[in-house]
């Protein structure tokens, strides 16, 4: 339950930050895990005088947060999702929060 609450807070914070912000840059990439190709997204947002960047990987048709700047981070996220109870991850919006990339 604590994990779900933390994930909900992270999702709410990301949504509230991006609700009135505009995307100033979006980069798409691909990674391959166990022969399957996945799309990664790195988005930069701007609102007022603030700028922030988020990272995601698309797994099971949904986005999941990962640090797209760190080699292997999104691959590890995909592996964790594939090795877990994938039904839970597919349907739980709390696990879909973007990863806020610090210092960007």
N, C-alpha and C positions, 0 to 999 in steps of 0.2 A: 504494500500500500504506500509506503514512504517513497519507493522508486516511482510509482505512478504519479504521486503528487509532485515530486521534483521535476519529472518530465512534463507534467502539465504546466508548471510554473515557467519552465524554459520555453515551452511552446507559446504560452500566453505572452511572455516577454518578446519573443521573436515576432509574433503576429502584431503586437502593439507597436513595436519599432517599425515594422514594415508597412503598417496600415496607411500611414500618411506619407511615407517616404517614397522616393522614386529610385528605381534601379538605374544606376549610372553605368554599370558594366556587368555583363554576364558572359562567362566562359564555360563552354561545355568540353568535356573530355571523355575518354573511355578508359576503363580498366578491365582486365580479364582475370577471372577467378575460376579455376577448375574448368577452363575451356568455354566459359560463358562470359559474354561481354556486357558490362554495365556502364551506364552514363553517369558522369560526375558533373556537378554544377557548382560554380563559384560565382556568387553574386555580390556586387558592391552596391550598397544603398547610400542615399544621401538625404538628409532632412535638416533644414536650417543650416547650421555650420558643423554638423556631425556627419561622419562617414563611418560605415562599418561593413564588414564582409562576412558572409556566411558560406558554409560548404555543405554539400549534400551528395549522396549517391542514390540512384534509383534502384530499388530492389523490390520485387513482387509488385511492380507498378506504382510504388509510393516512394517518396523521398525520405531518407534517413540521414541524420547529421553525421558528418565526418570532416576531419581537417584535410582539405584537398591540397594543402601546401606540404604536408608531411608525407614523404614516400611510405607507402604501405598502410597508412591509416584507413583509407577507404576499403582496401582489400581486407583488412582485419574486420572492419564493420560488416562487410558482406559475408565473410566466413562465419562470424558470430551469428548473424541472422540465419544463414543456411543451416547451421548446426543446432539451432535452438528450436523451440516450438514455433515453427514459422507461421502457423495459424494465428497465434497470439500477436506476433509482430505485424502481420498483415492487417489486422483489424484494430490494433490499439493506436489511436492517434497520439497518445502520449509518447510513443517511441519515434515519432516522425519529426521532432523538432530539429531545425537546422542547427548545425554546429557554428557557434559564433567564434570566428577566428580572431584571436586577440592581437592587438597591436597593429591592425591594418586600418 
